[in-house]
Amino acid sequence: MDYYVYLLCSIQWKRSYVGHTEDIENRLKRHNSGFVRSTKAYRPWLMIHVEEYATRVEAMKRESWLKSPSGRKWIAEFVEKWQETGLSVSSRQSRDGRDRDLAPRDRTKPA
């Protein structure tokens, strides 16, 4: 089973949210339907980035890093770049590391 780490953006509220899930499409629907307490006040959400992992442990480690100060800095830079380019589709990062230019990892920190 694949696990996903995702980045949501609320343009109206200038907010972002990071999470992990097994069912990426259903998870976005739940965020936008108001079923997630921490995100319901900032709807609508756009999924602007998705990374795929083989195990839940890997996904949780990446999510944890993205919520760290270094990860938050990366998110801010990513969102800014995303807004400048006007992308409207989520980018996917495969398990083998392709698309690293869209989602570079800080190799000095555990992923």
Secondary structure, DSSP 4 states (H G I P E B T S, - for coil): --EEEEEEEETTTTEEEEEEES-HHHHHHHHHHT-STTTGGG---EEEEEEEESSHHHHHHHHHHHTSHHHHHHHHHHHHHHHHHT--S-EEE-TT-TTTTTS---TTS--
